[in-house]
Amino acid sequence: MPAARTDMRDRHLVEKKAAPVRPAHHGSVPLGRIADVAGAHAGTGAQVAVTGASLDSRSILPGDLYIAVPGAHAHGADFAASAVSSGAVAVLTDDAGARLLADTLPVPVLACPDPRGAAGAVAALVYGTGERDAAAMPLFAVTGTNGKTTTTYFLNSLLRALGKTTGLIGTIEILAGDEPIPSKLTTPESTDVHALLAAMAERGLGAASMEVSSHALAFGRVDSVVFDVAGFTNLTQDHLDLHGGMDGYYATKAQLFTPARAKRAVVTVDDTWGRRMAAEASVPVQTLSTTPSAARTSGEARADWRVSEIHRDGIGSRFRLDGPHDTSFSVRTGLPGDFNASNAALALVMVAEQLLAAAEGSGTARRAALPAVQAALQHALDAHDPFTLAVPGRMQLVGTAPVAVVDFAHNPDALERALLAVRSPEPAARVIVVFGATGQRDATKRPVMGAVAVAGADVVIITDDDPHDEDPAAIRAEVLKGALAANEGRTPRRLIEELDRRAGAIFRAVELAGPGDTILVAGRGHEVHQEVKGVNVALDDRVELRLALEHFGFPATTAGRIES
């Protein structure tokens, strides 16, 4: 398991976190049972009653076990005294942490070889999620490079259209029913995940959907969670700084499609990685093809579920989804781009598979259950239009004339898809793109993104994303190098470098636009802060784009509730 990286760096040194979400009523677990699960020795503290668990000293509540793990710049044991002062009744750490804490705390200190690796199993024991009633609250997981957020929102919306009260754990927010909880990581720590799932079950939620990133799998954030249906979107270049290469990236994602983490899967097989995932998964798999070319060139058997007849419908699309035994759905999404048709199809098949599995569990044969499942889902699609919703920072419409869109596209494949999605059919309409590259992340994708922007836009404005601790000018230079190389020998694109994303790049894009053009501000999506040299600077692309549109007299949409 990789060592914790920047997402763990000095987490305890920032401001006190908001109170964690916990189930209101659950019992306690003796520390001795926790020690058995973790491979530790409880000693004389075996009967200490533990009612919660956390990897974050700032989230400790009275009765908690504090799990102190090594971080990039500090050891969690350094914050154990603070955790105890907040009510921690015991500490679980590694040998190094135990040496740091020797005879310094008034509570038991347990040592095990890998406290982070044990955290999921410990949390499942403490919160009782290992005994979750899958029939009462099925869990859906979505992984892949692009499309995770939108697909989980689509899942949540479709499940609500079926009459369920739902939960969502994702990049932008966590929803427990109608209660929004801000999210800082794509997936919270394992202790938080199990507490959330227990709280959702206690509140009687009928289903929950979760984004599962490669970081979540690598750092054990979904350990001891078994999903009822896991979905795979695609795999393209991203996070290679963590995984070392595409094979390592794939191997991390593939962990989700094993019996330890999922009961069944739906895998999109539009690319070679998806076809490999479907072939190598060790759980039952339904395959999904969402592009005609993938079906023609795969050389494989026809996918179980297939998207066909995609037609543009306003800024969105309509398509047909065909499945086994002449099953067919007519589907609409109001979000632009064929990739959103893919996301909608994946969400629909995942829910269909869960409903069919539930029917099998009740003794109804799968084939016999198909007509009823098809009828229920088609009614939900027709009556509620669940795939037409605003997903914050994901192809989010901010203006209409010019069309102005903010999207999270921060890698080459996502940027290429976004540019294709926003291109107007009107020949004279231009695409103006504002984007940059993130610091302290996979640097090899920077010139590639520059080339992608030149291929897909008419005006390319290169600016800063989140430089973190890197030199912003050096990052821009790498992006610009790829853009300049791609611009040679073709109809030249207008290339502009702007240091200031807000007052320079976004304002300039709107200044250059006409009512018939399209502006795409890419890379940051829903994010409301830009990190520069360790300082979080308030910056929301949607807010700045809306202000610039209004400044030049262009129409703008109403701000959503997640915008700052």
C-alpha positions as CSV (number, residue, x, y, z in Angstrom):
1,M,0.0,0.0,0.0
2,P,1.5,3.4,-0.9
3,A,2.4,5.9,1.8
4,A,0.0,8.7,2.3
5,R,0.7,11.7,0.0
6,T,-0.4,15.3,-0.1
7,D,-4.0,14.5,0.8
8,M,-2.8,13.5,4.3
9,R,-0.2,16.3,4.6
10,D,-0.5,18.2,7.8
11,R,-4.3,17.5,7.9
12,H,-4.2,17.9,11.7
13,L,-2.7,21.4,11.5
14,V,-5.6,23.1,9.8
15,E,-8.7,24.4,11.4
16,K,-11.0,22.1,13.4
17,K,-13.3,20.0,11.2
18,A,-17.0,20.2,11.4
19,A,-18.6,17.5,13.6
20,P,-18.5,14.2,11.7
21,V,-21.7,12.4,10.7
22,R,-22.3,9.4,12.9
23,P,-25.2,7.1,13.6
24,A,-27.2,8.4,16.6
25,H,-27.9,5.1,18.2
26,H,-25.4,2.3,18.2
27,G,-23.7,0.2,20.8
28,S,-20.1,-0.1,21.9
29,V,-17.5,-2.7,21.0
30,P,-14.9,-3.9,23.5
31,L,-11.3,-2.9,22.7
32,G,-10.3,-6.5,22.9
33,R,-12.5,-7.4,19.8
34,I,-10.9,-4.4,17.9
35,A,-7.5,-5.7,18.8
36,D,-8.3,-9.1,17.4
37,V,-9.4,-7.6,14.1
38,A,-6.4,-5.3,13.9
39,G,-3.8,-7.9,14.9
40,A,-2.9,-6.0,18.0
41,H,-2.8,-6.8,21.8
42,A,-5.2,-4.9,24.0
43,G,-3.6,-5.9,27.3
44,T,-5.5,-4.6,30.4
45,G,-7.6,-2.4,28.2
46,A,-9.6,-5.2,26.6
47,Q,-12.9,-4.2,28.2
48,V,-12.7,-0.5,27.3
49,A,-15.9,0.4,25.4
50,V,-15.4,2.0,22.0
51,T,-18.3,3.7,20.3
52,G,-16.6,5.3,17.3
53,A,-13.4,5.5,15.3
54,S,-11.5,8.1,13.3
55,L,-8.2,8.6,11.5
56,D,-8.4,12.3,12.1
57,S,-7.7,13.8,15.5
58,R,-9.9,16.8,14.8
59,S,-13.0,14.5,14.3
60,I,-12.7,12.6,17.6
61,L,-15.8,12.4,19.7
62,P,-16.0,11.0,23.3
63,G,-15.8,7.2,23.2
64,D,-13.8,7.0,20.0
65,L,-10.7,5.0,19.0
66,Y,-8.1,7.3,17.4
67,I,-6.2,5.5,14.6
68,A,-2.8,7.2,14.3
69,V,-1.1,6.6,11.0
70,P,2.1,8.0,9.5
71,G,1.7,10.9,7.0
72,A,3.9,12.6,4.5
73,H,5.2,15.2,6.9
74,A,4.1,14.1,10.4
75,H,2.9,11.0,12.3
76,G,-0.6,10.8,13.5
77,A,0.8,9.9,16.9
78,D,1.9,13.5,17.3
79,F,-1.8,14.4,17.6
80,A,-2.8,11.6,19.9
81,A,-2.8,13.9,23.0
82,S,-5.3,16.2,21.3
83,A,-7.4,13.2,20.3
84,V,-7.5,12.0,23.9
85,S,-8.4,15.5,25.2
86,S,-11.4,15.3,22.8
87,G,-12.5,12.1,24.3
88,A,-10.6,9.2,22.6
89,V,-10.6,6.2,24.9
90,A,-7.8,4.4,23.1
91,V,-5.2,4.8,20.3
92,L,-4.3,2.3,17.5
93,T,-1.0,3.0,15.8
94,D,2.1,1.3,14.4
95,D,5.3,0.4,16.2
96,A,6.8,3.8,15.4
97,G,3.7,5.6,16.8
98,A,3.7,3.4,19.9
99,R,7.3,4.3,20.6
100,L,6.4,8.0,20.3
101,L,3.6,7.6,22.7
102,A,5.2,5.2,25.2
103,D,3.8,6.0,28.7
104,T,2.6,9.5,27.7
105,L,-1.2,8.9,27.5
106,P,-3.8,7.9,30.1
107,V,-5.5,5.5,27.7
108,P,-4.5,2.2,26.1
109,V,-2.2,2.4,23.1
110,L,-2.3,-0.6,20.7
111,A,0.3,-1.3,18.1
112,C,-0.3,-3.3,14.9
113,P,1.8,-3.6,11.7
114,D,-0.5,-1.6,9.5
115,P,-3.1,0.6,11.3
116,R,-4.3,2.2,8.0
117,G,-4.9,-1.2,6.5
118,A,-6.8,-2.3,9.6
119,A,-8.9,0.9,9.8
120,G,-11.7,-0.3,7.5
121,A,-12.2,-3.6,9.2
122,V,-12.1,-1.8,12.6
123,A,-14.7,0.8,11.5
124,A,-16.9,-1.9,10.0
125,L,-16.9,-3.7,13.4
126,V,-17.4,-0.5,15.5
127,Y,-20.3,0.8,13.3
128,G,-21.8,-2.6,12.4
129,T,-21.6,-2.0,8.7
130,G,-20.3,-5.5,8.2
131,E,-23.8,-6.7,8.9
132,R,-25.5,-4.2,6.5
133,D,-28.9,-5.3,5.1
134,A,-28.2,-5.1,1.4
135,A,-31.9,-5.5,0.5
136,A,-32.8,-2.5,2.6
137,M,-30.0,-0.2,1.4
138,P,-28.1,-1.4,-1.7
139,L,-24.7,0.3,-2.4
140,F,-23.5,1.4,-5.8
141,A,-19.9,2.2,-6.6
142,V,-18.5,4.0,-9.7
143,T,-14.9,4.1,-10.7
144,G,-12.9,5.1,-13.8
145,T,-10.9,8.1,-14.9
146,N,-13.8,10.3,-16.2
147,G,-17.5,10.3,-15.5
148,K,-17.6,9.1,-11.9
149,T,-19.2,12.2,-10.4
150,T,-21.9,12.5,-13.1
151,T,-22.7,8.8,-13.0
152,T,-23.2,8.9,-9.3
153,Y,-25.5,11.9,-9.6
154,F,-27.4,10.1,-12.3
155,L,-27.6,7.0,-10.1
156,N,-28.9,9.1,-7.2
157,S,-31.5,10.8,-9.4
158,L,-32.7,7.6,-11.0
159,L,-33.1,5.9,-7.6
160,R,-35.0,8.9,-6.4
161,A,-37.3,8.6,-9.4
162,L,-38.0,5.1,-8.3
163,G,-39.2,6.4,-5.0
164,K,-36.1,5.8,-2.9
165,T,-34.5,8.1,-0.3
166,T,-30.9,8.1,-1.3
167,G,-27.4,8.8,-0.1
168,L,-24.4,10.0,-2.1
169,I,-20.7,10.1,-1.3
170,G,-18.6,11.9,-3.8
171,T,-16.2,14.6,-4.9
172,I,-18.5,17.6,-4.6
173,E,-20.7,16.8,-1.6
174,I,-22.0,14.0,0.6
175,L,-25.8,13.7,0.8
176,A,-27.5,11.8,3.5
177,G,-31.1,12.1,2.3
178,D,-31.6,15.8,1.8
179,E,-28.7,16.8,4.2
180,P,-25.7,18.1,2.3
181,I,-22.3,17.6,3.8
182,P,-19.2,19.3,2.1
183,S,-16.6,16.8,0.8
184,K,-12.9,17.5,0.6
185,L,-11.8,14.2,-0.9
186,T,-13.3,12.1,-3.7
187,T,-13.9,9.5,-1.0
188,P,-13.6,10.2,2.7
189,E,-11.4,8.1,5.0
190,S,-12.6,4.5,5.7
191,T,-13.7,5.4,9.2
192,D,-15.9,8.2,7.9
193,V,-17.3,6.0,5.1
194,H,-18.4,3.3,7.6
195,A,-19.9,6.0,9.9
196,L,-21.7,7.6,7.0
197,L,-23.1,4.2,5.8
198,A,-24.3,3.4,9.4
199,A,-25.9,6.8,9.7
200,M,-27.6,6.4,6.3
201,A,-29.0,3.0,7.2
202,E,-30.2,4.3,10.6
203,R,-32.1,7.1,8.8
204,G,-33.8,4.5,6.6
205,L,-32.2,5.5,3.3
206,G,-33.2,3.2,0.5
207,A,-29.9,3.2,-1.5
208,A,-26.5,4.9,-1.6
209,S,-24.0,5.7,-4.4
210,M,-20.3,6.4,-4.0
211,E,-17.5,7.6,-6.2
212,V,-14.5,5.3,-5.8
213,S,-11.2,6.8,-7.0
214,S,-7.9,5.1,-7.5
215,H,-6.7,7.0,-4.5
216,A,-9.6,5.6,-2.4
217,L,-8.6,2.1,-3.3
218,A,-4.8,2.7,-2.9
219,F,-5.2,4.3,0.5
220,G,-7.8,1.9,1.8
221,R,-10.7,4.4,2.1
222,V,-13.3,1.8,1.1
223,D,-11.8,-1.2,2.9
224,S,-14.4,-3.6,4.3
225,V,-17.2,-2.1,2.2
226,V,-18.9,-4.6,-0.1
227,F,-20.9,-2.8,-2.9
228,D,-23.9,-4.5,-4.4
229,V,-23.1,-3.1,-7.9
230,A,-19.7,-1.6,-9.0
231,G,-19.6,0.3,-12.3
232,F,-16.6,1.1,-14.6
233,T,-16.6,4.2,-16.9
234,N,-13.2,4.3,-18.7
235,L,-9.5,4.5,-18.1
236,T,-7.3,7.2,-19.6
237,Q,-4.1,8.9,-18.6
238,D,-4.3,10.4,-15.1
239,H,-2.7,10.0,-11.7
240,L,0.4,8.3,-13.2
241,D,2.5,10.1,-10.6
242,L,0.8,7.8,-8.0
243,H,0.5,4.6,-9.9
244,G,3.7,4.7,-12.0
245,G,2.0,3.9,-15.3
246,M,-1.2,2.8,-16.9
247,D,-0.8,-0.9,-15.8
248,G,-0.5,0.2,-12.2
249,Y,-3.4,2.5,-12.5
250,Y,-5.5,-0.3,-14.0
251,A,-4.5,-2.7,-11.3
252,T,-5.6,-0.3,-8.6
253,K,-9.0,0.2,-10.2
254,A,-9.3,-3.6,-10.7
255,Q,-9.4,-4.1,-7.0
256,L,-13.0,-2.9,-7.0
257,F,-14.1,-5.8,-9.2
258,T,-13.3,-8.6,-6.7
259,P,-15.5,-10.4,-4.2
260,A,-13.9,-8.6,-1.3
261,R,-15.3,-5.3,-2.6
262,A,-18.3,-6.0,-4.9
263,K,-21.0,-8.6,-5.6
264,R,-21.5,-7.8,-9.2
265,A,-20.3,-5.3,-11.8
266,V,-21.3,-3.3,-14.9
267,V,-18.2,-2.6,-17.1
268,T,-18.2,-0.1,-20.0
269,V,-16.2,-1.8,-22.7
270,D,-15.7,1.1,-25.1
271,D,-11.9,0.9,-24.6
272,T,-9.3,-1.8,-24.3
273,W,-9.0,-1.2,-20.6
274,G,-12.7,-1.8,-20.1
275,R,-12.6,-5.0,-22.1
276,R,-9.7,-6.2,-20.0
277,M,-11.5,-5.3,-16.8
278,A,-14.6,-7.2,-17.9
279,A,-12.5,-10.3,-18.8
280,E,-10.4,-10.2,-15.6
281,A,-13.0,-9.3,-13.0
282,S,-13.7,-12.1,-10.5
283,V,-17.3,-11.1,-9.9
284,P,-20.3,-11.5,-12.2
285,V,-20.1,-8.9,-15.0
286,Q,-22.5,-7.3,-17.4
287,T,-20.8,-5.5,-20.2
288,L,-22.0,-2.2,-21.7
289,S,-21.0,-0.7,-25.1
290,T,-21.9,3.0,-25.5
291,T,-20.2,3.7,-28.9
292,P,-21.0,1.9,-32.2
293,S,-17.2,1.9,-33.0
294,A,-16.4,0.1,-29.9
295,A,-18.9,-2.6,-30.7
296,R,-17.5,-2.9,-34.3
297,T,-13.8,-3.0,-33.4
298,S,-13.6,-4.9,-30.1
299,G,-13.3,-8.3,-31.8
300,E,-15.2,-9.6,-28.8
301,A,-18.7,-11.0,-28.3
302,R,-21.5,-8.4,-28.4
303,A,-21.9,-6.5,-25.2
304,D,-24.7,-7.5,-22.9
305,W,-26.1,-3.9,-23.0
306,R,-25.7,-1.6,-26.0
307,V,-26.3,2.1,-26.7
308,S,-27.6,3.0,-30.2
309,E,-29.4,5.7,-32.1
310,I,-27.9,8.7,-30.2
311,H,-29.6,11.9,-31.4
312,R,-28.9,15.4,-30.3
313,D,-31.8,16.8,-28.3
314,G,-31.3,20.5,-27.4
315,I,-27.9,20.6,-25.7
316,G,-28.4,17.0,-24.6
317,S,-29.3,13.8,-26.4
318,R,-31.7,10.9,-26.7
319,F,-30.6,7.3,-27.2
320,R,-31.8,3.8,-27.1
321,L,-30.4,1.2,-24.7
322,D,-30.8,-2.4,-25.7
323,G,-30.2,-5.3,-23.3
324,P,-30.7,-9.1,-22.9
325,H,-33.9,-10.8,-24.1
326,D,-35.1,-7.9,-26.2
327,T,-35.0,-5.5,-23.3
328,S,-35.0,-1.9,-24.6
329,F,-35.1,1.6,-23.0
330,S,-35.7,5.0,-24.5
331,V,-33.4,7.4,-22.6
332,R,-32.9,11.2,-22.5
333,T,-30.2,13.3,-20.9
334,G,-30.1,17.1,-20.8
335,L,-26.3,17.2,-20.4
336,P,-24.2,17.7,-23.5
337,G,-21.8,15.2,-25.0
338,D,-22.0,11.6,-26.0
339,F,-20.0,10.8,-22.9
340,N,-23.0,11.9,-20.8
341,A,-25.1,9.4,-22.7
342,S,-22.5,6.8,-21.7
343,N,-22.8,8.0,-18.1
344,A,-26.5,7.8,-18.2
345,A,-26.5,4.3,-19.7
346,L,-24.1,3.0,-17.1
347,A,-26.3,4.4,-14.3
348,L,-29.4,2.8,-15.8
349,V,-27.8,-0.6,-16.3
350,M,-26.4,-0.6,-12.7
351,V,-29.8,0.0,-11.3
352,A,-31.4,-2.6,-13.6
353,E,-28.8,-5.1,-12.4
354,Q,-29.5,-4.4,-8.8
355,L,-33.2,-4.8,-9.3
356,L,-32.7,-8.0,-11.2
357,A,-30.4,-9.4,-8.5
358,A,-33.0,-8.5,-5.8
359,A,-35.6,-10.4,-7.9
360,E,-33.3,-13.4,-8.1
361,G,-32.8,-13.3,-4.3
362,S,-36.6,-13.4,-3.9
363,G,-36.8,-16.5,-6.0
364,T,-37.9,-14.9,-9.2
365,A,-35.9,-15.9,-12.2
366,R,-33.9,-13.2,-13.8
367,R,-35.5,-13.5,-17.2
368,A,-39.0,-13.6,-15.7
369,A,-38.2,-10.4,-13.8
370,L,-37.0,-8.4,-16.8
371,P,-40.4,-7.1,-18.0
372,A,-41.3,-5.7,-14.6
373,V,-37.9,-4.1,-14.1
374,Q,-38.0,-2.7,-17.6
375,A,-41.5,-1.2,-17.0
376,A,-40.5,0.4,-13.7
377,L,-37.4,1.9,-15.0
378,Q,-39.0,3.2,-18.3
379,H,-41.7,4.8,-16.2
380,A,-39.1,6.5,-14.0
381,L,-37.3,7.8,-17.1
382,D,-40.4,9.1,-18.8
383,A,-42.1,10.6,-15.7
384,H,-39.1,12.2,-14.0
385,D,-36.4,12.7,-16.7
386,P,-33.7,11.8,-14.0
387,F,-30.7,12.3,-16.3
388,T,-31.5,16.0,-16.8
389,L,-30.0,17.7,-13.8
390,A,-27.3,20.1,-12.9
391,V,-24.2,18.3,-11.7
392,P,-22.0,21.0,-10.1
393,G,-18.9,21.8,-12.1
394,R,-19.6,19.0,-14.6
395,M,-20.6,20.5,-18.0
396,Q,-22.4,23.1,-15.9
397,L,-24.1,25.8,-18.0
398,V,-23.3,29.3,-16.8
399,G,-24.4,31.3,-19.9
400,T,-26.5,30.8,-23.0
401,A,-25.4,33.5,-25.6
402,P,-22.5,32.9,-25.7
403,V,-22.9,29.3,-24.4
404,A,-20.6,29.3,-21.3
405,V,-19.7,26.1,-19.6
406,V,-17.6,25.1,-16.6
407,D,-16.3,21.5,-16.5
408,F,-13.9,19.5,-14.4
409,A,-12.0,18.2,-17.4
410,H,-8.4,18.1,-16.1
411,N,-6.8,15.4,-18.2
412,P,-6.4,14.9,-22.0
413,D,-9.3,12.6,-22.6
414,A,-11.8,14.6,-20.5
415,L,-10.7,17.8,-22.2
416,E,-11.0,16.3,-25.7
417,R,-14.5,15.0,-24.9
418,A,-15.6,18.3,-23.4
419,L,-14.4,20.3,-26.4
420,L,-16.2,18.0,-28.7
421,A,-19.4,18.2,-26.6
422,V,-19.6,22.0,-26.7
423,R,-18.8,22.5,-30.4
424,S,-21.8,24.2,-32.0
425,P,-23.0,22.8,-35.4
426,E,-23.1,26.4,-36.7
427,P,-20.0,26.8,-38.9
428,A,-19.2,30.3,-37.8
429,A,-19.4,29.5,-34.1
430,R,-16.0,29.5,-32.3
431,V,-14.9,27.5,-29.2
432,I,-12.9,29.5,-26.7
433,V,-11.2,27.4,-24.0
434,V,-9.6,28.4,-20.7
435,F,-7.6,25.8,-19.0
436,G,-4.3,25.0,-17.2
437,A,-2.6,22.0,-15.6
438,T,-2.3,21.1,-11.9
439,G,1.0,21.3,-10.1
440,Q,2.5,18.3,-8.4
441,R,0.6,15.9,-10.5
442,D,1.4,13.8,-13.6
443,A,3.5,16.3,-15.6
444,T,3.5,14.1,-18.8
445,K,-0.1,15.1,-19.6
446,R,0.6,18.8,-19.7
447,P,1.9,19.1,-23.3
448,V,-0.7,16.6,-24.3
449,M,-3.5,18.8,-23.0
450,G,-2.0,21.8,-24.9
451,A,-2.2,19.7,-28.1
452,V,-5.8,18.6,-27.3
453,A,-6.9,22.2,-26.8
454,V,-5.4,23.3,-30.1
455,A,-7.2,20.5,-31.9
456,G,-10.6,21.2,-30.3
457,A,-10.8,25.0,-29.8
458,D,-10.4,28.1,-32.0
459,V,-9.0,30.3,-29.2
460,V,-6.8,28.7,-26.5
461,I,-6.2,30.6,-23.3
462,I,-3.6,28.9,-21.1
463,T,-3.6,29.9,-17.5
464,D,-3.1,28.5,-14.0
465,D,-5.1,25.6,-12.5
466,D,-3.9,24.7,-8.9
467,P,-0.1,25.1,-9.1
468,H,0.3,23.9,-5.5
469,D,4.0,24.3,-4.7
470,E,5.3,24.3,-8.3
471,D,6.2,27.4,-10.3
472,P,3.1,28.4,-12.2
473,A,5.1,29.8,-15.1
474,A,6.9,26.5,-15.6
475,I,3.6,24.6,-15.7
476,R,2.1,27.0,-18.2
477,A,5.3,26.6,-20.3
478,E,4.9,22.9,-20.5
479,V,1.3,23.2,-21.6
480,L,2.2,25.9,-24.1
481,K,4.9,23.8,-25.6
482,G,2.4,21.1,-26.5
483,A,0.0,23.7,-27.9
484,L,2.7,25.4,-30.0
485,A,3.8,22.1,-31.5
486,A,0.3,21.0,-32.3
487,N,-0.4,24.5,-33.9
488,E,2.4,24.0,-36.5
489,G,1.3,23.1,-40.0
490,R,-2.4,23.6,-39.5
491,T,-4.9,26.5,-39.6
492,P,-3.4,28.4,-36.7
493,R,-5.3,28.8,-33.5
494,R,-5.1,31.9,-31.4
495,L,-2.9,31.1,-28.4
496,I,-3.0,33.3,-25.3
497,E,-1.1,32.9,-22.0
498,E,-2.7,34.6,-19.0
499,L,-1.2,34.6,-15.6
500,D,-4.4,35.4,-13.6
501,R,-7.2,32.9,-14.1
502,R,-9.9,35.2,-12.8
503,A,-9.2,38.7,-14.0
504,G,-7.0,37.7,-16.9
505,A,-8.1,34.4,-18.5
506,I,-11.8,34.1,-17.8
507,F,-12.5,37.8,-18.3
508,R,-10.5,37.7,-21.6
509,A,-12.4,34.7,-22.9
510,V,-15.7,36.5,-22.4
511,E,-14.3,39.7,-23.9
512,L,-13.3,37.8,-27.0
513,A,-16.6,36.0,-27.4
514,G,-19.6,36.8,-29.5
515,P,-23.2,35.6,-28.7
516,G,-22.9,32.7,-31.1
517,D,-19.6,31.3,-29.6
518,T,-19.0,28.8,-26.9
519,I,-16.7,29.4,-23.8
520,L,-15.4,26.3,-22.0
521,V,-13.6,27.0,-18.7
522,A,-12.0,23.6,-17.9
523,G,-10.0,21.9,-15.2
524,R,-11.4,23.0,-11.8
525,G,-15.2,22.4,-12.1
526,H,-16.8,22.7,-8.7
527,E,-13.7,23.7,-6.8
528,V,-13.9,27.0,-4.9
529,H,-10.3,27.5,-3.9
530,Q,-7.0,27.7,-5.9
531,E,-4.0,26.4,-4.0
532,V,-0.9,28.5,-4.5
533,K,2.2,27.8,-2.4
534,G,0.1,26.3,0.4
535,V,-2.4,29.1,0.4
536,N,-6.0,28.5,-0.6
537,V,-7.2,31.5,-2.6
538,A,-10.9,31.8,-3.1
539,L,-11.7,31.1,-6.7
540,D,-14.8,29.6,-8.3
541,D,-14.8,29.4,-12.1
542,R,-18.6,29.5,-12.2
543,V,-18.8,32.7,-10.1
544,E,-16.0,34.4,-12.1
545,L,-17.5,33.4,-15.5
546,R,-20.9,34.6,-14.5
547,L,-19.6,37.9,-13.3
548,A,-17.7,38.4,-16.6
549,L,-20.7,37.5,-18.7
550,E,-22.8,40.1,-16.7
551,H,-20.0,42.7,-17.1
552,F,-20.2,42.4,-20.9
553,G,-24.0,42.3,-21.0
554,F,-24.4,38.6,-21.8
555,P,-27.1,36.5,-20.2
556,A,-26.1,34.2,-17.3
557,T,-27.7,31.5,-15.4
558,T,-28.7,31.6,-11.7
559,A,-26.0,30.4,-9.2
560,G,-26.4,26.9,-7.8
561,R,-26.4,26.2,-4.1
562,I,-22.9,24.7,-4.0
563,E,-21.2,27.8,-5.5
564,S,-19.4,30.1,-3.1
